[in-house]
Amino acid sequence: MTSYTPSSTPDEQRDTDRTDEVLALLEDDYSRAILEALHAEPRAARGLVEACEASRATIYRRLDRLEDAGLVDSRLSYDADGHHRTVFETTLDAVTVGLDADGIGVTVSTDDVPADSSVVGD
């Protein structure tokens, strides 16, 4: 479980930045569509382009941001014919937004269990 919550420590600015980052990603229509598609099944970017009805560049930009935030993970998948591709999967289980005396905080629960190696959505 990853927690991004305001604190009174020197890390307060970093926590605020993380909270802002997660909230901005969840506000973005494409990021939400990617998370929803990946929640259903791991996919390569090509499958996300089709599922999210977005350009390849848009999908890759959002995937980079989602990976940096720890909400999406990637791995290489190899086909029987020797081709390989990057497959993305969500690590996100739940996001909780709370408000207290220190401000708004976000708690992100992630799945730490390795995903199935199958590729779906290409």
Secondary structure in CASP SS format (residue, H / E / C, confidence):
PFRMAT SS
TARGET T0000
AUTHOR 0000-0000-0000
METHOD secondary structure of the structure
MODEL  1
M C 1.00
T E 1.00
S E 1.00
Y E 1.00
T C 1.00
P C 1.00
S C 1.00
S C 1.00
T C 1.00
P C 1.00
D C 1.00
E H 1.00
Q H 1.00
R H 1.00
D H 1.00
T H 1.00
D H 1.00
R H 1.00
T H 1.00
D H 1.00
E H 1.00
V H 1.00
L H 1.00
A H 1.00
L H 1.00
L H 1.00
E H 1.00
D C 1.00
D H 1.00
Y H 1.00
S H 1.00
R H 1.00
A H 1.00
I H 1.00
L H 1.00
E H 1.00
A H 1.00
L H 1.00
H H 1.00
A H 1.00
E C 1.00
P C 1.00
R E 1.00
A E 1.00
A H 1.00
R H 1.00
G H 1.00
L H 1.00
V H 1.00
E H 1.00
A H 1.00
C H 1.00
E C 1.00
A C 1.00
S C 1.00
R H 1.00
A H 1.00
T H 1.00
I H 1.00
Y H 1.00
R H 1.00
R H 1.00
L H 1.00
D H 1.00
R H 1.00
L H 1.00
E H 1.00
D H 1.00
A C 1.00
G C 1.00
L C 1.00
V E 1.00
D E 1.00
S E 1.00
R E 1.00
L E 1.00
S E 1.00
Y E 1.00
D C 1.00
A C 1.00
D C 1.00
G C 1.00
H C 1.00
H E 1.00
R E 1.00
T E 1.00
V E 1.00
F E 1.00
E E 1.00
T E 1.00
T C 1.00
L E 1.00
D E 1.00
A E 1.00
V E 1.00
T E 1.00
V E 1.00
G E 1.00
L E 1.00
D E 1.00
A C 1.00
D C 1.00
G E 1.00
I E 1.00
G E 1.00
V E 1.00
T E 1.00
V E 1.00
S E 1.00
T E 1.00
D C 1.00
D C 1.00
V C 1.00
P C 1.00
A C 1.00
D C 1.00
S C 1.00
S C 1.00
V C 1.00
V C 1.00
G C 1.00
D C 1.00
END
